[in-house]
Amino acid sequence: MADAPRRNHSSASPFEPIYGYSRAVRVGNRIDVGGCAPIEADGSSTVGDAGVQAARCLTIVGEALEALGGSFADVVRTRMYITDPADADLVGRAHGSAFKNVRPASTMLVVPALIRPEWKVEIEAEAILEK
């Protein structure tokens, strides 16, 4: 992979340029999508319960994958970070809706907080493309 070109993808997150990261990076046939929080295109937080927020996170994941030549079908691993264990089912069902036929290896973790107090979930993904 040392000879493979690196492609970075940015999203609407206001934190990317300040904190020095990309939404996703592709090197060779691998795409890593960093933690996607429920942020709307205008930079505001997604309003709604953890399921609605998870759906928004997964939309951002999907957009990043697509921008770098991948799709949900290429995802081999996801991680979901939630702030309240009571939200596990809502977040899990949103994840299941996106990945029901792919079924990547996955982890859901309860964390004390995310960067913004209104965020209930953040999701990251790893994909390997056959191309």
LINURDA-V53469 format. One record per backbone hydrogen bond with DSSP energy under -1.0 kcal/mol. CO is the residue of the C=O (numbers start at 0). NH is the residue of the N-H. If there is no record, write none. Layout:
co = [CO	CO]
nh = [NH	NH]
//
This chain:
co = [0	6	8	8	14	15	15	22	23	24	25	26	28	29	30	31	32	35	36	37	39	43	48	49	50	51	52	53	54	55	56	57	58	59	60	61	62	63	64	65	70	71	73	75	76	77	78	79	80	81	83	84	86	87	88	89	90	91	92	93	94	95	98	104	106	108	115	119	121	122	123	124	125	125	126]
nh = [3	25	22	23	18	19	20	33	8	31	6	29	128	26	126	24	124	122	38	45	42	39	52	53	54	55	56	57	58	59	60	61	62	63	64	65	66	67	69	68	73	74	127	104	125	106	123	108	121	110	86	87	90	91	92	93	94	95	96	97	98	99	102	77	79	81	118	82	80	35	78	32	75	76	30]
//
